[in-house]
């Protein structure tokens, strides 16, 4: 079996056909011909992500989906997502203090204001609008820019380059080079003229090269995933008829966010992945040293051994938070609390402001990101009733 496999346009939120019938550990041919594995159950996925005998180092892994640029090289200093302890531990400790629950709560009024400003602009423009460009993308982009100290006036540049990084067929190597050069110059400016932002706060702890690559991870991950999740979640709520004037129906918005994270699983096509550092048995299969294990999060987060009726979207599901949308183990998403806050505020504010929100085109005409490592919609035309 090889990836990618497109999802069904009629059922765009379900895992691709055929993946649900696989064993917990299924053989997977990687893009370069390497024979690896695909984990499809919660137990197998948690083992792979949590066992230190599996590595996140990019030069040891084979990718499930072809990316330009040739074989991966060791991660540059600061690119902590592709490192293992103890190197990863050093970066993680420095960054954890920047993403505490308390600090993320302090950002909530600013997130609410950003959402309100963009809803005002939508109301002024009138329907229909593309919710991606008008709302879903600007909210996390503005927030991460302010958190890092990146000028939002440059958002078109980093959004375009970020899209290149996560979309098959685009020049990810050039996008990385462009973003690295941009952020490197920003880091150097912050050393001379520091501000009240994360990059400035770390200039005394990290070298320019380290801080540049830390900022690269946070900038791309901080808006690309949340923006796709926000738009895709609205699409799901509208298509499934589960939205009303006070936010997602059938339960508190906090529960709805967790269920949408579980049900949609925007990291797909074999992400994340790990390389075995030694022979490891997972779900009864022997993974040999050097073999790569990719995870199918859309299947894992629909595991019937974990959730009752896992294919149903139940916004009041009490145990939805057991999902792996933010990963597991030492690499669990650093900004997960920020993402939760943005989604909770974003969904609630949108449906409170536009209680009659609906799709402006048939659901089958909404373009999907089948070719991207982060699943979502390319645009989401929406409309709402207006006063005559």
Secondary structure, DSSP 8 states (H G I E B T S, - for coil): --S-----GGGTTS--TTGGGS-SEEEEE-TTS-EEEEE-SHHHHHHHHH-TTEE--GGG---SS--SSSS-----TT-GGG--TTHHHHHHHHHHTTS-HHHHHHTHHHHHHHHHHHHHHHHHH-S-EEHIIIIIHHHHHHHHHHHHT--GGGHHHHHHHHHHHHBTTS-HHHHHHHHHHHHHHHHHHHHHS--SSHHHHTTTTS-HHHHHHHHHHHHHHHHHHHHHHHHHHHHHHHHTT-EETTEESSS-HHHHHHHHHHHH--B-SS-SEEEESS-EEETTEEE-TT-EEEE-HHHHTT-TTTSTTTTS--TT-TTGGG--TT--GGGS-TTHHHHHHHHHHHHHHHHHH-TT-EESS-GGGS-B-TTBSB--BS--EEE-----
